[in-house]
Every structure is written in C-alpha cells, then in structure tokens.
Amino acid sequence: RVETSFSARFCVTLYKCAMYLGAWKNASKRAQFSWSSDKIWPPGSLVEYEKNQFESAGFQTASEPGNLGHYHFYYVFCNLTVVSTFLLTVQALSLSYQLVLLFYT
C-alpha cells in the first residue's frame, strides 16, 4: 500500500535530505570558484565544473553539478506539497478503481 510505503516521517526525511543536497542550475555568469566535493555551497554560489558554469539553488548545496540523479531528487522532494499531492492522487485513484470493481462485478 502506498500510504504505508511513504509515511509522513519518511517523506519529511526525504525532504530534509533534499534540502541538504540542494541542486545546481546552469549559469550564464562567470564562475567565481572551482567546484569541490568537500565544501557545502551557500545559495547563489557560482562554480565551474567540467568546463560548465553552475549556480547553487536551494538553502545549501552539497550535490555534484550536472548530476541528473541529484537534480531530480532535489526537485521531487524539495516541496512536500508535491509529494503529498502525488500520494493523495494515487490513493484516490486506487479507491476509485476499487469502487468501480465493487459495483460492476
């Protein structure tokens, strides 16, 4: 069941992880620093990584610039409303399907 797989505590944990991980977006400005994995970057930091320019998005950024896995994780879990709306929609569709099966069989 979806609601037991993604409890509220688990969703909040994923949200906190996303806030810590942060994300990078492509920047057109000149980078101020070269990216380093041993640093947590503040918002708005401009870095150069593999000859590309990136700007930090989020409260802090510990992710690797250009890593699509980090990027997608951040944008899925950075807003708890998106996750809870998705789970509510899945639950409503499941309930509707079960009611249809109940009344038409």
N, C-alpha and C positions, 0 to 999 in steps of 0.2 A: 504494500500500500504506500502511496506517495506521501501521505501526511506523516507516517511513522518513519519513512526513509529520510525525510528532511524536517526534522523537528525545529522548533523555534531556536533552541540553543545552538543547533548545528548551523542554521542559517546565519545567526549572529557571529559565530566563529568564522565562517567563510567571509562575512562582511569585514570583520576585523583583519583577517589575512589580506583581503583585497586593499584595505586602507593602508596597511603596512607595505604591501608590494608596490602599489602605485602603478603608473603607466607612463610611457613616453609617446609624444606625438611628434611628427616631422616638423621641423622648424626651418624657416627661410632665413633667419638671422644667423650671424656668425657665432659659432660656439665659443664659450669662454674657457671651457675646461675639456680635458680628455676624460672619457668615462672610465671609472674604476669600480670594480665589484666590491671593494671593501669600504665603500662610502654610502651613506644614506643621503640622498639628494633632496634639498628643500624644494618647495614649489617654484616653478618658473626657471629652474636651472637650465642653462644651455650647455649641452655637451656634444662632443664629436665622438662617433663610434663607427668604425669601419668606413671612414670617409663620408659619413652621413651626419647631418645636424639634427639633434633632437632636443625637445623642450619637455621638462618634467611636468606631469599633470597629476594632481592629487595632493594630499597633505604632505606626503613624503614619498620618495620613490627609491625602491631597492631593486627593482626589476632590471633586466637586461634590455637595452634599447633594441628595437627591431624584433624582439621575441614575440611571435604571434600568440603563443600559449599564455604568456604573462598578460599580454594586451587583452585577450578575450576574457580571461579570468577576471581581470580588474573591471572591465565594462559590464560583465554579467552580475558580479556581486558587489559593486560599489554602491548600488542603490537597492536597499532592502525592499522597496515597493515593487520593483520589477520581479524579484524572486517570489515574493508573497503573492503577487497578482498571477504569475505563471502557475504557482502551485494551486491557487484557488480555482483557476480556469481548468486545470487538469482534473481537480476534484469534481467540479461542476459537470464537466463532460462525462466523467466516469459515472456519476449519479444519474445523469440524463440517459445514458446508454443502458444502465441497469433498469431504469423505469420503463424504457421502451421495450426491453426484453421481457419484463414482467407483464406488461399489459398486452403485448402482441404475441405471446406464446401460450 
